[in-house]
Amino acid sequence: MPDLRPHILLIIMSLLLVGISFWAGSDLLTKHLLALSYRTIDKLQADQLTQVILMMSFTVIDTQIEQDQSLTKVNINIGNSLLKTVEMEFPKSNFDEAAIAKTFGLYPQVKKINRNQPVTVNIPVALKAIKAEIKKEKEITLIEVITANKSLRKLSFVFPVTEINMIESMTAQVLKLQPQDVQALVRYQVRKS
């Protein structure tokens, strides 16, 4: 019987040599590929917030201020045919009488906004979303415009229509947007009763 030990040793050594070659070669190849720079044709674009300049004329009917440990929430009821409320949030440490006037861009001419005071403002607003709650029974639509502004958080409108194309048209008109921008931002909820 021939001695198989040298043949087995030769096969094991060959396999070991092949394994070490693959390991070393793949390591070198990986380092080389990772060192290369790759250029992409299109850059990644995160969703950009829609920016608008909101021009509003209204009369302040009532202001409600709620304070907790860290925030001051301000709800302003508005006397306007469409705009009904404006909701603001301020860090508790930054809230004073002039904070609302500063948010509306009226400070330093106006230090405090009082009840029944007519106000005309041009506010830059970064829109996050538009929620439309359609109330079929009352034939109205409640619109909440949610913003990414530092203190101005939400604007609430009431439209006397329930048809989606009319809601989008009126929202585009009020916010001075294109209808396709409104369609991209709006989310609907229908209530029949």
C-alpha positions as CSV (number, residue, x, y, z in Angstrom):
1,M,0.0,0.0,0.0
2,P,1.5,3.3,-1.1
3,D,2.0,6.0,1.6
4,L,-0.7,8.7,1.2
5,R,0.6,11.1,3.8
6,P,2.7,13.1,1.4
7,H,-0.3,13.4,-1.1
8,I,-2.7,14.5,1.8
9,L,-0.1,16.9,3.1
10,L,0.3,18.3,-0.4
11,I,-3.5,18.8,-0.8
12,I,-3.8,20.4,2.6
13,M,-0.9,22.8,1.9
14,S,-2.4,23.7,-1.5
15,L,-5.8,24.4,0.1
16,L,-4.1,26.4,2.8
17,L,-2.1,28.4,0.3
18,V,-5.2,29.0,-1.9
19,G,-7.2,30.2,1.3
20,I,-4.4,32.6,2.4
21,S,-4.2,33.9,-1.2
22,F,-8.0,34.6,-1.3
23,W,-7.9,36.2,2.1
24,A,-5.0,38.5,1.3
25,G,-6.3,39.3,-2.2
26,S,-9.8,40.1,-1.0
27,D,-8.3,42.3,1.8
28,L,-6.2,44.3,-0.8
29,L,-9.1,44.5,-3.2
30,T,-11.5,45.8,-0.5
31,K,-9.1,48.4,0.7
32,H,-8.6,49.6,-2.9
33,L,-12.3,49.8,-3.6
34,L,-13.1,51.7,-0.4
35,A,-10.3,54.2,-1.2
36,L,-11.9,55.1,-4.5
37,S,-14.2,58.1,-4.6
38,Y,-17.5,57.7,-6.3
39,R,-19.4,60.7,-7.7
40,T,-23.1,60.6,-7.9
41,I,-25.0,62.3,-10.7
42,D,-27.9,63.3,-8.5
43,K,-27.4,64.5,-5.0
44,L,-29.7,63.2,-2.3
45,Q,-32.4,65.8,-1.7
46,A,-34.3,65.8,1.5
47,D,-37.8,67.1,1.5
48,Q,-37.6,70.8,1.5
49,L,-40.2,72.8,3.3
50,T,-42.4,75.1,1.2
51,Q,-41.7,78.7,2.0
52,V,-44.4,81.4,1.7
53,I,-44.9,85.0,2.8
54,L,-48.2,85.1,4.5
55,M,-49.9,88.5,4.1
56,M,-52.8,88.8,6.6
57,S,-55.1,91.5,7.8
58,F,-57.1,90.6,10.9
59,T,-58.5,91.8,14.2
60,V,-57.5,90.1,17.4
61,I,-60.6,89.0,19.2
62,D,-59.1,87.2,22.1
63,T,-55.7,85.9,23.3
64,Q,-55.4,82.8,25.5
65,I,-52.1,82.1,27.2
66,E,-51.3,78.8,28.8
67,Q,-48.0,78.2,30.6
68,D,-46.4,75.0,31.7
69,Q,-42.9,74.3,33.0
70,S,-41.1,74.8,29.7
71,L,-43.5,76.3,27.2
72,T,-45.9,79.2,26.8
73,K,-48.7,78.4,24.4
74,V,-50.6,81.4,22.9
75,N,-53.9,80.9,21.0
76,I,-55.1,84.0,19.2
77,N,-58.7,84.1,18.0
78,I,-59.0,86.2,14.9
79,G,-61.9,88.2,13.4
80,N,-61.3,87.4,9.8
81,S,-63.6,85.8,7.3
82,L,-61.4,82.8,6.8
83,L,-58.5,82.8,9.3
84,K,-59.9,81.9,12.8
85,T,-57.0,81.1,15.1
86,V,-53.2,81.4,15.2
87,E,-51.3,79.1,17.6
88,M,-47.8,80.0,18.9
89,E,-45.3,78.4,21.2
90,F,-42.5,80.1,23.1
91,P,-39.9,78.8,25.5
92,K,-41.1,80.0,28.9
93,S,-37.9,82.0,29.4
94,N,-38.4,84.0,26.1
95,F,-42.0,85.0,26.5
96,D,-43.0,88.5,27.4
97,E,-45.6,91.0,26.2
98,A,-43.7,91.8,23.1
99,A,-43.1,88.2,22.0
100,I,-46.3,88.0,19.9
101,A,-45.6,91.3,18.2
102,K,-42.1,90.1,17.4
103,T,-43.5,86.9,15.9
104,F,-45.7,89.0,13.6
105,G,-42.8,91.2,12.7
106,L,-44.5,94.3,14.3
107,Y,-41.9,95.0,17.0
108,P,-40.6,97.7,17.9
109,Q,-43.5,99.8,16.4
110,V,-46.0,97.7,18.3
111,K,-44.9,96.4,21.7
112,K,-48.1,94.6,22.6
113,I,-51.1,93.3,20.6
114,N,-54.4,94.1,22.4
115,R,-57.9,92.9,22.0
116,N,-59.9,94.4,19.0
117,Q,-56.6,95.7,17.5
118,P,-56.5,95.5,13.7
119,V,-53.2,94.0,12.5
120,T,-51.7,93.7,9.1
121,V,-48.6,91.4,8.8
122,N,-46.3,89.8,6.3
123,I,-44.8,86.7,7.9
124,P,-42.4,84.3,6.3
125,V,-43.8,80.8,7.0
126,A,-42.2,77.4,6.4
127,L,-45.0,75.0,5.7
128,K,-44.8,71.4,7.1
129,A,-48.3,70.1,6.4
130,I,-51.9,71.1,5.8
131,K,-54.7,69.1,7.5
132,A,-58.2,69.5,6.0
133,E,-61.1,68.2,8.0
134,I,-64.2,68.2,5.9
135,K,-67.5,68.4,7.8
136,K,-70.1,67.4,5.2
137,E,-73.1,68.0,7.5
138,K,-72.1,71.6,8.3
139,E,-70.8,72.2,4.8
140,I,-67.5,73.6,6.0
141,T,-63.8,72.6,6.0
142,L,-61.5,73.2,8.9
143,I,-57.9,73.8,7.6
144,E,-54.9,73.6,9.9
145,V,-51.6,74.8,8.4
146,I,-48.8,73.4,10.5
147,T,-45.5,75.3,10.2
148,A,-41.9,74.8,11.0
149,N,-41.4,78.4,12.3
150,K,-39.7,78.9,15.6
151,S,-42.8,80.3,17.5
152,L,-45.6,80.4,15.0
153,R,-46.9,76.7,15.0
154,K,-50.3,76.6,13.5
155,L,-52.8,78.6,11.5
156,S,-56.5,77.6,11.4
157,F,-58.8,78.5,8.6
158,V,-62.5,77.7,8.0
159,F,-63.7,77.4,4.4
160,P,-67.4,77.4,3.5
161,V,-66.9,74.6,0.9
162,T,-66.5,70.8,1.0
163,E,-65.4,70.0,-2.5
164,I,-61.7,69.0,-2.7
165,N,-60.9,71.0,-5.7
166,M,-62.4,74.2,-4.1
167,I,-60.6,73.5,-0.8
168,E,-57.3,73.2,-2.7
169,S,-58.0,76.3,-4.7
170,M,-58.9,78.4,-1.7
171,T,-55.9,77.1,0.3
172,A,-53.6,77.9,-2.6
173,Q,-55.1,81.4,-2.9
174,V,-54.8,82.1,0.9
175,L,-51.3,80.8,1.1
176,K,-50.3,82.2,-2.3
177,L,-49.1,78.7,-3.5
178,Q,-49.5,76.8,-6.7
179,P,-52.3,74.1,-6.6
180,Q,-49.7,71.3,-7.0
181,D,-47.9,72.6,-3.9
182,V,-51.1,72.4,-1.9
183,Q,-51.8,68.9,-3.2
184,A,-48.4,67.7,-2.0
185,L,-48.9,69.1,1.5
186,V,-52.6,68.5,2.2
187,R,-54.1,65.5,4.0
188,Y,-57.9,65.0,4.2
189,Q,-60.2,63.7,6.8
190,V,-64.0,63.5,6.1
191,R,-66.6,63.7,8.8
192,K,-70.2,63.1,7.9
193,S,-71.8,63.9,11.2
